[in-house]
Amino acid sequence: SAQVTLFIDPKQIMYYLPTSYLVLFFLVSLFHSLPCASSKPGLGWCEALFQCGNITAGFPFWGGNRLKPCGHPLLELRCIKNITSLNISNHEYNVFHINQTSNTVQLARKDLLGSFCSATSITTTLPPEVFQLSPTYKSLNVLYHCDPKLSYRSSYTCPALGLFSMSQSHDYHNSCQNSFTVNVPTSFVPNERESSLTHLESVLRVGFEVKLVIDKIPCQECSSSRGICGFNSTSQICCNVNSPSGGVTCVTQHPPSADELRRRCRETFSCGNQESLSYPFWIPGREACGHPDFKLECSGGFAELNIDSVKFRILDALRNYFNTNSMYITPGLGIRLGRANIGDICPLKPVNVPLIESVLPFAVDTEVLTLYYDCQFHSSAISATSYAGELGCDGGRSYYVTRNLSSPLLDESRGLLNKLRGMCKRNVSVPASGPALDILQRSPNLNNLKKALEQGFVVGRNQDCSECIHSGGECGYNQTSSEFVCYCEDGSEDNCNSRLRMEHDRRAYNRKILGEVVIL
């Protein structure tokens, strides 16, 4: 790693600096000379966040109170009248949203916010080293000054563009003089009748989403060592204040190898009152070992996470949990989750939270309890089935159903379920323990309902992670590609099964040959 150290003295500055690191010297000088009220003297100004309107951003962005060394050169944010903008390839984009957990940005070309006919007919290129178009969006070709004698699947007319058409391919390239591209949702189909020019303009005003392909792991490691992240040109650096000299050391950061990540993710961690936690959960410093949606908060003595503004709590980590939903029936980590604020079963605004079952699948004995609120009827049919009951909210106009709505056990109650679905204003689905719901069915009362909710529900590893662990790898997440990865012993990011089978076959072959030699 490249390293630069400065020793600051009130009367003189002494430094050792190779010529190739003159830029780093400039950065370190900046880090040390700017005032701040931080616990890291001379570095705290990079802790400041860019703020403009409803946009708040830190690394890898810079702009406003965050000076240039704090972010990537191509990610300068500007604020004018509470509107955030970003210059990409000499074109201005409005920034609508920045999600630093998923590393995504919602953008819209400034010249496409008004009338499409007044837009600049120039293709803007997203630098691939920084931006990647999100998979839910696509690039669309706008071909203009087209031959009016020909017919097109979608055609419009503008004074400046003449007759123009839109296509995902270059179907009309030979019949149109010029073209440029725009980014639209994958659901947008230009040849549909309702795809009028007004509809196109409304789609472009919403903008499109890009993913930042800058690796954030080096910065996460820097932050965990109480350092400050920055950039020397396009290389990430980590700067720390040395004690007691007060000098500043900046080191060029390099992404960890897959083998390093495998060793890191193999180590479990503690959070609050829970131990031996692993994928998909994570805490700062372990971002590569967990899914972005499962960051834990460890304050208050509990391990908690927020999903769509609803707080869940890890009630228990089951060390020898057998996930029978997986093809690999091996002991692993199971988790008992529960809502942290389940005390009030009659909230003013019930919130439905869809859990990501593709990441944490339910155990076989986990059922989904459905709560219906503000229903416009009183039904005697409720008492006729053991799978439903009165909730006791809204003056008796609220109900619960104790089994998954698709369960065959509810086939005889389809009429009641349809009535609940059609005549209740709100419904909330809450995973719950199947055995606890069995008790509720036998003794339906409010106390047993609360107990069923308080016991939480069990989830386990998904198929990808189970297969990865079975093959000798460790489960993780690539924040650049937004995909699950299996860190393997040979340092690759892939499923290790193929290598495991090859090694198994090789050993079996060797044993066979050895056996033949012994027999002979």
C-alpha positions in Angstrom: 0.0 0.0 0.0 1.2 3.5 -0.8 1.6 5.5 2.5 2.3 9.1 3.2 3.0 10.4 6.7 3.2 14.0 7.9 4.5 15.2 11.2 3.0 18.6 12.1 5.0 21.0 14.2 3.9 24.6 15.0 7.2 26.0 13.5 8.0 23.6 10.7 6.7 20.7 8.7 9.0 17.7 8.1 7.9 15.1 5.7 9.2 12.1 3.7 7.5 12.1 0.3 8.3 10.2 -2.9 7.8 12.3 -6.0 5.0 10.1 -7.3 2.9 11.0 -4.2 2.8 14.8 -4.7 -0.9 14.6 -5.1 -1.2 12.7 -1.9 0.8 15.3 -0.1 -1.7 17.9 -1.3 -4.5 15.8 0.0 -2.9 15.3 3.3 -2.2 19.0 3.6 -5.8 19.7 3.0 -6.9 17.1 5.5 -4.7 18.6 8.2 -5.2 22.3 7.5 -9.0 22.6 7.4 -10.7 23.4 10.6 -13.4 21.2 12.1 -15.0 20.3 15.4 -14.4 16.6 15.1 -12.9 13.9 17.3 -10.5 13.4 14.4 -8.6 16.7 14.3 -8.1 17.9 10.7 -10.1 15.1 9.2 -13.6 15.8 10.4 -14.6 17.9 7.4 -14.9 14.7 5.4 -17.4 13.5 8.0 -19.7 16.2 6.9 -22.6 15.1 4.7 -23.8 16.8 1.5 -27.3 18.1 2.2 -29.7 19.7 -0.2 -33.5 19.6 0.0 -34.4 16.0 0.8 -31.0 14.7 -0.4 -28.3 13.6 2.1 -25.1 11.9 0.9 -21.7 11.0 2.1 -18.9 8.9 0.5 -18.3 8.4 -2.4 -20.0 11.8 -3.2 -18.6 15.3 -2.7 -19.8 18.8 -3.0 -21.1 21.5 -0.7 -19.4 21.0 2.7 -17.6 17.9 1.4 -14.5 19.0 -0.5 -13.1 17.2 -3.6 -10.8 14.8 -1.8 -13.8 13.3 0.1 -15.4 11.7 -3.0 -14.9 10.4 -6.5 -14.0 13.1 -9.0 -17.1 12.3 -11.2 -19.5 12.4 -8.3 -19.7 16.1 -7.4 -23.2 17.1 -6.2 -24.4 20.7 -6.6 -27.3 22.4 -4.8 -29.3 25.2 -6.4 -32.6 26.2 -4.8 -32.8 22.9 -2.9 -32.5 20.9 -6.1 -29.5 18.5 -6.3 -27.8 18.0 -9.6 -24.9 16.0 -11.0 -22.9 16.6 -14.1 -22.3 13.4 -16.1 -20.4 13.5 -19.4 -21.0 17.3 -19.7 -24.8 16.9 -19.2 -26.7 18.1 -16.1 -28.9 15.6 -14.3 -31.3 16.2 -11.5 -30.8 13.8 -8.5 -34.2 12.7 -7.0 -33.0 10.1 -4.6 -29.8 8.5 -3.2 -29.9 5.2 -1.4 -26.5 4.6 0.1 -27.5 1.2 1.4 -28.2 -0.2 -2.0 -25.7 2.2 -3.7 -28.3 3.4 -6.2 -29.2 6.9 -7.5 -32.4 8.1 -9.2 -31.6 10.6 -12.0 -33.2 12.5 -14.7 -31.7 14.5 -17.6 -32.4 18.1 -16.9 -33.2 18.8 -20.6 -35.8 16.0 -20.5 -37.8 17.4 -17.6 -39.9 19.7 -19.8 -41.2 19.3 -23.4 -39.5 16.4 -25.2 -39.5 18.5 -28.4 -37.1 21.0 -26.7 -34.7 18.4 -25.5 -31.1 18.3 -26.6 -30.8 15.5 -29.2 -27.5 14.2 -27.9 -26.7 10.8 -26.4 -25.2 11.0 -23.0 -22.9 8.2 -21.9 -22.8 6.9 -18.4 -19.1 6.3 -17.5 -19.0 2.5 -16.9 -16.3 2.8 -14.2 -18.8 4.7 -12.0 -22.4 4.0 -13.2 -24.4 0.9 -14.2 -28.0 1.2 -15.4 -30.2 -0.7 -13.0 -31.8 -3.9 -14.4 -35.3 -2.5 -14.2 -34.4 0.1 -16.8 -33.4 0.0 -20.4 -31.9 2.3 -23.1 -34.3 3.3 -25.9 -33.2 4.7 -29.3 -34.8 7.9 -30.5 -34.4 8.0 -34.2 -35.3 11.4 -35.8 -35.5 13.2 -39.1 -37.0 10.0 -40.4 -38.4 9.4 -43.9 -42.1 10.4 -43.7 -43.0 8.0 -46.6 -42.4 4.9 -44.4 -44.5 3.6 -41.6 -43.1 3.1 -38.0 -44.4 1.1 -35.0 -44.2 4.3 -33.0 -43.9 7.8 -34.5 -44.2 11.4 -33.3 -43.5 14.8 -34.7 -41.5 17.7 -33.3 -40.4 20.9 -35.0 -36.7 20.4 -34.3 -36.7 16.6 -34.7 -39.2 16.3 -37.5 -40.7 12.8 -37.7 -39.1 10.6 -35.1 -39.6 7.0 -33.8 -38.5 5.0 -30.8 -37.1 1.5 -30.8 -35.0 -0.8 -28.6 -33.0 -1.8 -31.7 -31.8 0.1 -34.8 -34.7 -1.1 -36.9 -35.1 2.3 -38.7 -31.5 3.3 -38.7 -31.3 3.5 -42.5 -34.5 5.5 -42.9 -33.7 8.1 -40.2 -30.8 10.6 -40.3 -29.9 10.8 -36.6 -30.5 9.2 -33.3 -29.9 9.5 -29.5 -30.8 7.4 -26.5 -32.9 7.8 -23.4 -33.3 5.6 -20.4 -36.8 4.3 -19.5 -38.3 1.5 -17.3 -38.2 -1.9 -18.9 -42.1 -1.9 -18.7 -42.2 1.0 -21.2 -43.2 -0.3 -24.7 -43.0 2.5 -27.4 -45.2 0.7 -29.9 -48.2 0.5 -27.6 -51.1 2.8 -28.5 -51.2 4.5 -25.1 -47.5 5.5 -25.5 -48.2 9.0 -26.5 -45.7 11.8 -26.4 -47.3 13.0 -23.2 -46.8 9.5 -21.7 -43.2 9.5 -22.8 -42.6 12.9 -21.2 -44.1 11.8 -17.9 -41.9 8.7 -17.9 -38.7 10.7 -18.6 -39.6 13.2 -15.8 -39.6 10.4 -13.2 -36.0 9.5 -14.3 -34.1 6.3 -14.1 -32.0 4.4 -11.6 -28.3 3.7 -11.8 -26.1 1.7 -9.5 -22.7 3.0 -8.4 -20.1 0.4 -9.3 -17.5 1.9 -6.8 -16.5 -0.8 -4.3 -17.4 0.5 -0.9 -15.7 -2.3 1.1 -12.3 -0.4 1.3 -14.2 2.6 2.8 -16.1 0.4 5.2 -12.8 -1.1 6.4 -11.3 2.4 6.7 -14.3 3.6 8.8 -14.1 0.5 11.1 -10.4 1.6 11.8 -11.7 5.1 12.7 -10.2 6.5 9.5 -11.7 8.9 6.9 -12.4 7.8 3.3 -11.2 9.9 0.4 -9.9 9.7 -3.2 -6.6 10.4 -4.8 -7.8 10.8 -8.4 -9.7 7.6 -8.9 -7.9 5.6 -6.2 -9.5 5.2 -2.8 -7.4 6.3 0.2 -7.9 6.0 4.0 -6.5 8.8 6.2 -5.9 8.6 9.9 -4.5 11.0 12.5 -1.4 9.5 14.3 -1.2 9.8 18.1 0.4 11.5 19.9 2.3 13.2 17.0 -0.8 14.6 15.3 0.5 13.6 11.9 -1.8 12.4 9.2 -1.3 9.0 7.4 -3.0 8.3 4.1 -2.9 4.8 2.6 -4.2 3.7 -0.8 -7.0 1.2 -0.3 -7.3 -2.0 -2.2 -10.4 -4.2 -2.3 -10.0 -7.4 -0.2 -9.7 -10.7 -2.1 -12.4 -13.3 -2.2 -10.2 -15.5 0.1 -9.9 -12.6 2.6 -13.7 -12.1 2.5 -14.3 -15.9 3.0 -12.2 -15.8 6.1 -14.0 -12.7 7.4 -17.5 -14.1 6.7 -16.6 -17.4 8.3 -16.3 -15.6 11.7 -19.6 -15.0 13.3 -20.5 -11.9 15.3 -22.4 -10.7 18.3 -25.1 -8.1 18.4 -27.1 -7.0 21.5 -28.1 -10.1 23.4 -27.4 -12.5 20.5 -24.3 -14.4 19.5 -22.9 -16.4 16.6 -24.8 -14.4 13.9 -24.0 -14.6 10.2 -25.4 -14.1 6.7 -27.8 -12.4 5.8 -27.3 -10.3 8.9 -24.5 -7.8 9.2 -23.1 -4.9 11.2 -20.7 -2.1 10.0 -17.5 -3.6 8.9 -19.2 -6.8 7.6 -21.1 -5.4 4.7 -19.7 -8.0 2.3 -21.0 -10.8 4.6 -24.7 -9.8 4.7 -27.7 -8.8 2.6 -28.2 -4.9 2.4 -31.8 -5.2 3.8 -30.6 -7.0 7.0 -28.4 -4.5 8.8 -28.6 -5.0 12.5 -28.8 -2.3 15.2 -27.2 -3.5 18.4 -28.1 -0.7 20.8 -30.5 -1.2 23.7 -29.3 -4.7 24.4 -31.1 -6.3 21.5 -30.4 -7.3 17.9 -32.9 -5.4 15.8 -33.5 -4.5 12.1 -35.8 -2.2 10.2 -37.8 -3.5 7.3 -40.0 -0.8 5.6 -39.9 1.3 8.8 -41.1 -1.7 11.0 -38.7 -2.9 13.6 -38.0 -6.6 14.0 -36.0 -8.2 16.8 -34.0 -11.4 16.8 -35.5 -13.4 19.7 -33.2 -16.4 19.4 -30.4 -17.9 17.3 -31.0 -21.6 16.8 -27.6 -23.2 16.5 -28.7 -26.7 15.3 -31.6 -25.7 13.1 -32.5 -28.2 10.4 -33.8 -26.4 7.3 -36.1 -29.0 5.7 -36.9 -26.6 2.9 -33.4 -27.1 1.6 -32.1 -30.1 -0.3 -29.2 -30.1 2.2 -30.5 -31.5 5.5 -27.6 -30.3 7.6 -27.6 -28.4 10.9 -27.2 -24.7 10.4 -28.3 -21.3 11.8 -32.0 -20.7 12.2 -33.4 -17.4 13.5 -36.5 -16.7 15.5 -37.7 -13.2 14.6 -40.5 -11.1 16.0 -41.9 -7.6 15.7 -40.4 -5.4 18.3 -43.6 -3.4 18.9 -46.2 -6.2 18.9 -47.8 -4.9 22.1 -50.7 -3.1 20.3 -52.7 -5.4 18.0 -55.1 -2.6 17.3 -52.9 0.1 15.9 -54.3 3.3 14.3 -52.4 2.6 11.0 -51.6 -1.1 10.6 -48.5 -1.6 8.5 -48.0 -4.6 6.2 -44.3 -5.6 5.9 -43.4 -8.0 3.1 -40.4 -10.1 4.3 -37.9 -11.1 1.7 -38.5 -14.9 1.7 -36.0 -15.4 -1.1 -33.3 -14.4 1.4 -34.7 -15.8 4.7 -37.3 -18.5 3.9 -39.9 -19.4 6.5 -39.5 -22.7 8.5 -42.1 -25.4 7.7 -43.9 -24.7 11.0 -44.2 -20.9 10.3 -47.7 -19.8 9.3 -48.9 -16.4 8.2 -51.5 -14.8 10.5 -53.8 -12.3 8.6 -55.4 -9.5 10.6 -58.4 -7.7 9.1 -59.3 -4.2 10.3 -62.3 -1.9 9.8 -64.6 -4.4 8.3 -68.1 -3.4 7.1 -70.0 -6.4 8.5 -70.5 -8.6 11.5 -70.3 -12.3 10.4 -71.7 -15.3 12.3 -69.7 -17.5 10.0 -66.6 -16.5 11.9 -67.6 -18.7 14.9 -68.3 -21.6 12.5 -64.6 -22.1 11.6 -61.7 -22.8 14.0 -59.3 -20.9 11.7 -60.8 -17.5 12.2 -61.8 -15.3 15.1 -62.7 -11.8 16.3 -59.8 -9.5 16.9 -61.6 -7.1 19.2 -60.7 -3.9 17.5 -63.0 -1.4 15.7 -65.9 -2.2 18.0 -65.9 -5.9 17.0 -65.4 -5.3 13.3 -62.0 -6.8 13.0 -60.9 -10.4 12.6 -58.0 -12.8 12.2 -57.3 -15.9 10.1 -54.7 -18.3 11.5 -53.5 -20.1 8.4 -51.9 -19.1 5.1 -54.7 -17.9 2.9 -53.7 -20.4 0.2 -53.8 -23.3 2.6 -56.2 -26.2 1.6 -57.4 -26.1 5.3 -59.3 -23.0 4.4 -61.1 -24.4 1.3 -64.4 -24.6 3.1 -64.1 -21.0 4.2 -63.4 -19.4 0.8 -66.7 -17.5 0.9 -65.8 -15.9 4.3 -62.3 -15.1 3.1 -63.6 -13.4 -0.1 -66.0 -11.4 2.1 -63.2 -10.3 4.4 -61.0 -9.3 1.5 -63.8 -7.3 -0.1 -65.4 -5.6 3.0 -62.4 -4.9 5.2 -60.5 -1.7 4.6 -57.1 -2.9 5.7 -55.4 -6.3 6.3 -52.0 -7.1 7.6 -50.1 -10.4 7.3 -47.8 -11.3 10.2 -45.7 -14.5 10.2 -46.2 -16.5 13.4 -45.4 -19.8 15.0 -47.6 -22.6 13.7 -47.7 -24.5 17.1 -48.7 -21.2 18.9 -51.5 -20.7 16.4 -52.7 -24.3 17.1 -53.1 -23.3 20.7 -55.0 -20.2 19.6 -57.4 -22.3 17.5 -58.1 -24.6 20.4 -58.6 -21.7 22.9 -59.4 -18.5 20.9 -58.9 -15.5 23.1 -56.9 -12.3 22.9 -54.3 -13.5 25.4 -53.4 -16.5 23.2 -53.3 -14.3 20.1 -50.8 -12.0 21.8 -48.7 -15.0 22.9 -48.6 -16.3 19.3 -47.3 -13.0 18.1 -44.8 -12.6 20.9 -43.3 -16.0 20.2 -42.3 -14.8 16.7 -41.5 -17.1 13.8 -38.5 -19.1 12.5 -36.6 -18.5 9.3 -33.5 -20.3 7.9 -30.9 -20.0 5.2 -32.1 -19.9 1.7 -31.1 -22.5 -1.0 -28.2 -20.5 -2.3 -26.6 -20.1 1.1 -27.3 -23.7 2.2 -25.7 -25.0 -1.0 -22.7 -22.6 -0.5 -22.1 -23.8 3.1 -22.5 -27.4 2.1 -19.8 -27.0 -0.5 -17.4 -25.5 1.9 -17.9 -21.8 1.1 -19.1 -18.8 3.0 -22.2 -16.8 2.2 -21.8 -13.1 1.2 -23.1 -10.3 -0.9 -21.4 -8.4 -3.8 -22.6 -4.8 -3.4 -21.3 -3.8 -6.8 -23.4 -6.4 -8.7 -26.1 -6.6 -6.0 -25.9 -10.4 -6.0 -25.4 -13.2 -3.6 -21.9 -14.7 -3.7 -20.3 -17.8 -2.3 -16.7 -17.1 -1.2 -14.7 -20.3 -1.9 -11.5 -21.7 -0.6 -9.6 -21.1 -3.8 -10.3 -17.4 -3.6 -13.1 -17.3 -6.2 -16.6 -15.8 -5.9 -18.8 -18.7 -7.2 -20.6 -21.7 -6.0 -18.0 -24.1 -4.7 -20.0 -27.3 -5.6 -18.3 -28.0 -8.9 -14.8 -27.8 -7.3 -16.1 -29.9 -4.4 -17.3 -32.6 -6.7 -14.1 -32.6 -8.7 -12.0 -33.0 -5.5 -14.3 -35.7 -4.3 -14.0 -37.6 -7.6 -10.2 -37.2 -7.6 -9.9 -38.6 -4.1 -12.3 -41.5 -4.9 -10.2 -42.3 -8.0 -7.0 -42.2 -5.9 -8.5 -44.5 -3.3 -9.6 -46.9 -6.1 -6.1 -47.0 -7.6 -4.5 -47.4 -4.2 -6.9 -50.3 -3.4 -6.0 -52.0 -6.7 -2.3 -51.7 -5.9 -2.8 -53.2 -2.4 -4.8 -56.1 -3.8 -2.2 -56.9 -6.4 
